[in-house]
Amino acid sequence: MTSSSEYSSNTWELLVTVDHQCEEEQKEFTLRVTGDLHVGGVMLKLVDQIKVSQDWSDYALWWEQKKCWLLKTHWTLDKCGVQADAKLLFTTQHKMLRLRLPNMKTVRLKVSFSSVVFKAVSDICKILNIRRSEELSLLKQPEDTLRKKKKKDKNSKEVVTEDVLNLCNSPTSSGLSASPGLYSKTMTPTYDPISGTPASSTITWFSDSPLTEQNCSILAFSHPDCSPGTLAEMYQPRTLADKAKLNAGWLDSSRSLMEQGILEDDQLLLRFKYYTFFDLNPKYDAVRINQIYEQARWAILLEEIDCTEEEMLIFAALQYHISKLSSSSETQDFTNESEVDEVEAALSNLEVTLEGGKSSNILEDITDIPKLADYLRLVRPRRLSVKTIKPYWFVFKDTSISYFKNKESGQGEPIEKLNLKGCEVVPDVNVAAKKFGIKLLIPVASGMNEVYLRCDNENQYARWMAASVLASKGRTMADSSYQPEVHKILSFLKMKNWTMSPQAASDPESIDMKTECFVSLRYAKKYKSKQLAARILEAHQNVSQMPLVEAKLRFIQAWQSLPEFGLSYYIVRFKGSKKEDVLGVSYNRLIRIDMATGDPITTWRFSAMKQWNVNWEIRQVGIEFDQNVSIAFTCLSADCKIIHEHIGGYIFLSTRSKDHNESLDEELFHKLTGGQE
């Protein structure tokens, strides 16, 4: 028997495999070590034994069995738990990764496989010149979509080579942090705010960046190029369950790529995960605006989000306009001051302010809160699909709507008072048919109470719709965002309002238009190509004078106005329930949705949330709200960490403020999204 002190002083053999970039095969080395030797000492011993003179600063030890990096070089092997049976790999921390961007272009660049994903995404966005990296994350492509592609590949004889933008000369290749590229923390304007082209001196300022002017053009400009079969080959979610599959692949932001099984030269998707596009500015965000536009465009083309035929034509007209300007050399001619003002106005309408963030309506409590009062029609659904439509005198005050038999009785007791705080507001509009409806889904104890309001014209609709949207968030018409919201709704209605002209069908432009690039497969099949081209050109009349960046912002704005915008779906089972439901996670609320019908059942606002946590043993997420409301659910379509991070991420983003450093509290992010794992 030997004493414990003698045992600990004994040396033992440690097997380390070296992943040497200069050689094809990995080599194994055996080191004699002791348990009190620190990790840095192991690496020094190993480098001495390798006897190759090179820069080893980017190398670190990876523990195969435990799936973890040994990055704390001052820790001893005993403290790390490394024993003689451990298999260690001495490999580079930065490796090549292929990223498919929202515009479906693939870039290949060096990424840290040892940093947590949150930090890796931040470095990637600096290289690509995308500000506000916290809005993006990395996504593994769903297996179902990969299987579909493999089947297609087997059937097709043609070999298609993917066009990859190689950014492997990135400064991260040496293990250093990414250089700014075109990313400017000093907030020096780097793009023309109208055309989105890099400012003339920008490229020379940052000539060491892999993001050259040509590469920047690929990322900042839209290049729609669809063959008739392109959309058909891509994965299109048909049901809520299909849409839920899209969110199953989000990587864990608090763990590294290597820890999550990602290998060198694997392909991942870089996507906007959080739909709160903070502080968009054309002077610095040409790439970011284009990538948001592209993600919105593909979401509509692949029907990941539903829209009406009228809305689809608006989206098609804007895409057609953007593609014309992007391919034209005249894009840089739009530079007058009034157009700059229009872009700034569009941006002020576009920004989404989260509840809980800093609001600009400081004086709201000491000012008179405006009210709306007018005759509207109330639509009540009856059995056997018969509707009754009756006019009433409606009064909108604070966050509530009251209605009376007529104007004269407006000072008395209302027939009914509806509190809109926490409700869902859904537009029901057909401009051509002069139909301006507002559908309100108001939470009640038994579920959701449906109320339909009909307005007489665009102006009345815009005022009441804007007031309803704000009231659902707990805000009144005294809020500074009320008038911009009215303006946004009116501008969207104006885009929808066009008249058919006989010459459109014979327009020479309609002959060359690739209509399948601009509408979803369902609408492409519904109409002949010439008919569709004529209708797109009619809709194009209302947007034909827009500069490039404003057109993209209008497209994003129209996407944001869709009822399903910003909802990420997960299949869950609520505690005490036997059936599966869908949980929609949005920037300001959670929605429980009936999986069979797609109807919302209950809405919970983040502003009413007190705390949330995860029971890791049973993988259950629990959330407590005001008024003693609590819910608990298990996630069936993804790991519970994914949905927990999605909710915590939105809470984190609501704490952001505009500052020139754009610094992020990474520790707070992990605290809010980690669930005390």
N, C-alpha and C positions, 0 to 999 in steps of 0.2 A: 504493500500500500504506500502510495506517495501522498504527501501533504498537498493541500490545495494550492499553497504558494509555489511548490515545486512544479505542480501540474501547469499552472498559468505561465510559468517561465519557459516551459518547453516549447520548442518550435514545431510547426506543422506545415504541411504542404497545401498551398492554395493554387488552384488551377485558374489561369486567366487567358482568355482568348483575345487576340489583338485583331481588330478590324482595320487593317492598314489600307488606306486609299490607293497607294501606289501598286499594291499587289492584288491579284485576283482572288487568291485563296487566303482564308484566315489562318493565322498561326497560333498555336497554343504554347504557353509558357508556364512553367511550374516555379513558384516562389516559396522560399522558406520564410515563414512569418510567425509572429507571436500575437496573441490576442490584444496586447496593449500597444501594438503598432497602429498609428493613425492612417487614415485613408490616403492622405497626401504622401506618406512614406511608402505605401504600397505602390503608388504611381511612380515615384522616384526610382524604386527598386526595379520596377518593370521597364522603364525607359532605359536604365543602365543595361539591362539584360538584352533589350532589343538591339541596341548598338546601331541605331539609325539616326543620323543627325538631321533633325527637322523641327519645325514649330509644333509642339504638342499641346499648346495652350487651350485648344478647343476640345481636347479629348477628356473623357471622364469615364468612370466605372459604372456599368449597368449590371444590376443583379437579376439574372434571368428568372430564377424561380419566384422571387418576390415581386417581380415586375416593378422595380423602383430604381431610381438613380442614387448613387452614393455621392452627393454633391457637397456634403459637409466634411470637407477634407481634414478638419481638426478632430473629428470623431474617431475613436479607436474602433478596431474591428469588433471587439467585445461589445461596445456600446451600440454598434450597428446590428449586432446579432449574426455577423458573418463567421461561419465555421468551415471546417475542412470540406464539407459536402457542397459548399456554395459554388455556383458556376458564374463567374464574372466575365463581362465583355468590356474591353477597353476600346471605346469607339468615339467618333465625333459627336458633339452635341448638336451641331447644325448640319442638316441633311437636305437633299433636294425633295421638293414636294410640288405636285401639280395641283393647281387650284382652278376650278371652273368658276368664273365670275358670273354675276347676274346677267351680263350680256352674252353669256354662253361661250365667251372666249376663254381659252385655257392659258394660264401663265405658269411658268416653271421657275421656281426661285428657291433659295436656301432659307430654311426656317429652323428655329430652335426647337429641337425635339425634347429638350430637357426643361424648358420653361413651361409654366402652366399655360393653358390655351388662351386665357385672357391676355397674358403678356405677349404670346406669340402672335395673336391677331393684331395687337397694337403695333408690333414691329412690321407685320405684313402691310398694314394700312399706311404706315409711314412710307414704305417703298412705293406703294401704288398711289400715294398722294390722296388718301381718303381721310378726311378729318372725322372726329367723333367715332373712333373705332369701337367704342363700347356698344354701339348699335348693331354691330355685326358679330357673327360667330362662324364656326366651321361645322359643316354638316356632312355626315356620311350618306351617300346616295342609298335610298331604300332598296332592299334586296329585290322586291317585286319589279322595280324599274330595270334593274340590271338583268334579271332573268329575261324580261321582254326583249331587251336589246340583244342578248346572246342568241335568242331564237331567231331574231331578224338577221343577225350576222351569219348564222348557219345557212339560212335560206338564200341569202344574197351572195352572188359570186364576186361582185366588185369589192376590192379592198379600198376602204376609205382611210386616208391618212389625215389625222387631226392636225389642224394648224395650231401650233403651240408658240406662244410668245415667250422666248427664253430670257429670263432676267437673272441668270445664274451668276453674272458678274456683280451681283449686289454686294455691298460692303459687309453684309452679315456673313458672307462666306468665310471670313476670317474669325468669326465668333464675336465680332464687335457689334455694338448696337447700330441699328440702321441709320444711315445718314438721312437728312431731311428730304432728299429728292426734290420734288417740286412742292413738298409740304412745308409751309412757312409758319412757324410759331410766332414770328415777329409780326404777323398779319400784314405783310406787304402784299398788295394785290398781285396775284400770279396769273389771273385769267381775265380776258375780256368778258365783262358781265353780260354782254348781248350774244356774242357768237360762241363763247366758251373756249376760244382758242387761247393757248398760252401767251402771256404778255411777252413782247419781243425780247426783253432782256432776261426772262426767266430761265431759259435753257442755259444761257452762258453763266448765270449765277451759280447754277448747280450742275456744272458739266460733268462732275464725277458720278452723277447718279445714273443707274441703269435705265431710268425712265427717260429716254431720249424724246425729242419732239415727235418722232414717228410713233413710238410706243405710246406716248401720251395721247396722241390722236386716236389710237385704237381703243383706249380706255375711256376717253372723254366724248367720243362721237358714236352715234348709233349707225350700225352698218347692217340693216335688215337684208338678209339674203336667204330666202326660203325656196327650196324646191318643193313641188306639190306634195311630196311625201314626208317632208320634214316634220310637220305637226303630227301626222299620223303615226310616226315612229316614236314620238315622245310620250312619256307617261302622262296620262290625263286622269286625274281623280274623278270618279263618277259619283261617289257617295261621301257622306261625312266620315265613314270608316276609312275610305281611301285617303281623304284629306288628313286624317289623324296619322296615317302611316308616314306622311311627309315629315312629321315632327319627331319621329322616333329616333332619328339619326343624329340629333344635336350632340356635339361632344361636351363633356364635362369641363367647364371653364376653369375649375380649380385643380385639374390634373394635367400632366403633360401629354403630348401626342404619343410618345413611346409607351407610356403607362396605359394608354387606351388601344394598344394594338396597331397603331398606324406605323407602316413601314416606309423606308426610303422610296421615293418616286411613286408612292400611292397617289390617287386622285381624290380630293375632297372638294366640296362645294363651299365657296365663300358667299354668304347670304346675309341680308339684313334680317336679324332675328327679332329686333324690337322696333315697332312701327312708330317711334317717336323721333322724328327727324329734327333735331335741335339745331337752331342757329344756322340754317341753310343760307349760304351767301354765294352768288354767282362769281364773285371776285376771287374766291378761294376754292370753290367746290364744284368745278366743272366735272371732274371725274365722279365725285360723289353723287351729284344730281343725275348724271347720265346713268350710273349704275342703279340708282333708285328707280329712275324711269324704266330701265330695262327689266328690273325685277317686277315692276307693276305691269309692264307690257306682256311678259311671258305668263304672269298669273292670270291675265285676262284671256290671252290666246289659248292657254291650256285649261281654261275654265276652273282654275283653282278658286276663283271668286265669281259669283253669279252677277250678271248684269242684264238689263233688258236689251231688246233689239235696237231701240233708239240710242241707248248708251253705247252699245257696241259700235254703231256707226260713227258716233262722236270720237270714240277711241281710235277707230280706223282712220278717220279724217286727220286727226292729230298725228298719228303715226306716219301717214302718207306725207304730210307737210314736213315733219321732222326729217324723214328720209330724203326728201327733195333738198332741203336746206343743208343737210349733212354732206350730201354728195356734190353740192354745188360749190364752186369757188367763190361765189358771191356772199358767203355767210359773213364775211368780215365787213360788209358794207353797212350793216345796221348799227350805227353808232351815234344816233342823235340823243340828246338829253331826255326828251319826253319818253323815249322807249326805255331808258334806264329807270325812269320813275315808274313805268308800268311794271317792270320786273320787280322793283322794290315793293310795289303795292301788292303784287301777286305773292311775294314772299311773306309779307305781313299777314296775309290771309292764310298762308300755308302752315305756319308753325303751330304745332300742337302743344298746348301748355297743360301739364299734368296737374291733377288735384294734389295738393300737398306741396307743390312747388311754390316759388315766389310769384305772387300775383301783382299785377300793376294797378288793381282796382282798390287802392288803399282808402279812397274817400267814399267807397260805396255805402258804408254804414251811416254817413252823415249827409247824404244827398237824398233827394226825392227819387224813389224807384219808379221808373216809367211803367205804364200799364197799357195793354192793348184791349180794345173793346170794339166788337164788330159782329155782324150777322155771318155765321158759318153754318154749314149743313152737317148734321150729325148722322152718320150711317150706322145703323144697327143691324148686324147679321141675324137672320132668323132661321128657323128650321126649313128644310126643303129648299135651301139656297135663295130664299126670298129676302130681299133687303128693304128696310124702310129708311127713307131719307127725309128728314125734317129740318127746317131752318130753326135755329135758336140764337138768342143773344149771348155771345160768349165774352167773358172778361178774363184776361190773363194778367195776374198780379203776383209779384214775388215769384215763386216756383209752382204756382197752382193755377188751374183753369176752372172757372165756375161757369155754368150756363143757366140761362133763364128762358122763360116762355117768350118774352119779348123785351124790347129796350125799356119800356115803361116799368116793368117789374124788376129791373136791374138793381134797384136799391134794397130790395127785400131779400128773403131767403132763396138761395139758388136751388134748382132741381137736383143738382149734384155738383160736388166740388172734387176735382181730381188733383191729387198731389203728384207732380211729375218727377220728383227727386228719385233717382234710381231706376227710372223707366227706360225702355228701349224706344227710340224714335226712328221710324222707317219711312222713307219717302215713297209715295205712290203717285208717280207723275207720268203723264203722257202729253207732251207739249202739243203735238199735232192734233190730238183729240181734245185739247183744252181741259185736261183733267189734272187738277192740282190737289192731291190728297196727302194727308198726314196720318200714318198709322201709329198709335201709341199703345205700347204693351206695358201696362202698369202693374208692378208687383203687388199681389194680395196674398192673404194667408193660403188660399187654395191653389195658387199658381200665378198666372198672368191674366189680367183683365184687358181685353182688346177694345180700343176705342178708335173709330175712324172719323176724321174731320175732313170736310171738303171745302176748299177755298174757291173764290170766284175768278181770281186772276193771279198773274205772276207776283205782283208787288205784295198782295195780301199774303200769298203763300210764303214768300221769302221772309216776311216779318214774323209770322206765326211759327214757321219752321225753325228759324234762328232762335227764337225765344224758347221753343220746346227743347232744342238741343242743349242750350245753356242750362235750362231748368233741370234736365236729366242729370247734369253734373253738379247740381246744387247752386247754380249761379243765376243771377237775375239780369234783367235788361239794362241795369245800371253798369254792368261789367263792360270794361273797355273793348272786349272782343265782340260785342253784340253787333255793332254797325259793320265791321269787317266780315262777320258771318253772313249778314244780310247781303252785302255786296258780292260775296263769294257765290251764294246761292243764285242770285240774279245773273251773274256772269255765266254760270253753268247752264241756266235755263236759256240764256241768249244763244249759247253754242248749239243747243238742241233745236232752236227755232229756225228752220229753213224751209224754203218752198221748192217744190220740184219744177225744174225748167226743161222744156223740150230739147234744148240744144245739148244738155249734159250727156245724153246717150250717144250723140254723134261726136262728142268731144274727142279729138285725137289722143289726148292724154289717157282716156279710158281704155284705149286699145292696148297700150303698153303696160298698164298697171297690173302688178302681180297681186291680185286681191287676196290670195291665200296667205300672204305675208301679214295681212292687217286684221283679219277676223278669225274667230275660232272655227274649228272644223265643222261644227254644227251649222253655222251660218253660211260657210262656204258651200256646204251640200244643199242648203235650202234654196239658194238662188244661183242663176247662171252667172258666169264671170262678168259678162257685159252689164247685166242688171245691177250687180253689186258694185261695179266700178262707177256706174252712173250715180248710184245713191251715195257712195263715198265722196264723189266730186261735189255733189249738192251740199253735203255736210261740210265739205272743205271750204265752201264760200265764206263761212263765218270765222274761219281761223286763218285764212290765206295770207293775212297781213302781219301775222305774229312773227317776231324774231325767234331764233332757234331756242334760246334758253327759256324764254317765256312760254313757248309751246310745250317744252318738257315740264315746266312747273305747272302749267294748266292741266296737263295729262295726269300728273301726280295728284293735283287738287281734285280732279274728277274721280280718280281712283279712291281718294280718301272719303269722298262723299257717298260711296256705295255702302249699303247697309251692312255688308259682311266685312268691310275693311278692317284690317288689323286683328282679326280673330285667328288664333292658332288653336287647333283642335286636338283633344286627347280623349281616348275612350277610357272611362273610369267606372267604378262601381262605388256608389255612396254607401256609407255605413247604414245598415238596416234595410238596404234595398236589395232585391234579388235580381233585378235586371240591370243591364248595362246602359249607361247614359254617355252623352258626349259633353265634355267640359270645354267651353271656349274661353281662352285666356286673351284678354285685350289689354290695352295700355292703362285702362282705368277701372276695369271690372272683370268679374268672372261670370259666365253665363252657363247655367245647366240647360242642356238641350235634349229634347226627346230624340233618340237615335232613329226611330222609325219614321217620324213625321218631319223632323227638322225644326219643330216649333220650340221656341224658348220657354222654359218652365219657370226658372227663377234667376234673378240677377243679384249679385253681391258687389257693391262698390269697394274699391281699395280704400277710399277715404273713410269708410266705416270699419276698416280692419284694425283690430287691436294687436293680435299676434298670430304667428303661424309656426308650425314645427313639423318634424317628421318622426314617426316611430319606426326606427330602422329595423327592428325585429320583425314587424309585420308589414313593413314598407307602406305605411299609411300616412297620408298628409292630413294634418288637422289645422283648421283655421277658426279663430274666434273673431266675431264682429260685435259692434255695439248692440245694445238692447238684448243682451244674453243670447244672441244667435251664434251657433257654432255648427260647423260642418266637418266631416271627415270622409276621406275617400281613398281608395287604392287605384293606382293607374295600371290599366291593362295593356295599353298600346305602346308604352315606353317605360323606362325605369323611373321610379318616383323622384329621383334626383333631378331628372330633366325638367319635369313640370314644376318642381319646387324652385329650381333655378330660374325658370321662366317668370314665375310670379315675383320672386325676390329681385330679379333683374329690373323689372318695371318699377318696383319701389325704389331701387337704387337710382334709376334714371330720373325719377321725380325730384331728386336732391340736387340735380345739376344747376349751375348758374353760369352766366356768361362772364368768362374772364379770359384775358389774353394768353395766359399760361396753358389753359385747357388741361390743367392737371386733374387727375382722377384719384379718388381715394380707393385704391385697390383693396386695401384691408377691409374697408366698409363693404365693398362689393362681395368679397368672400364671406363676410360675416352674415350678410343678408341672404346669400344664395346657398350657403353651405349646410344649413339645417343642423348645426352642431353635430356633424357626423363623427 
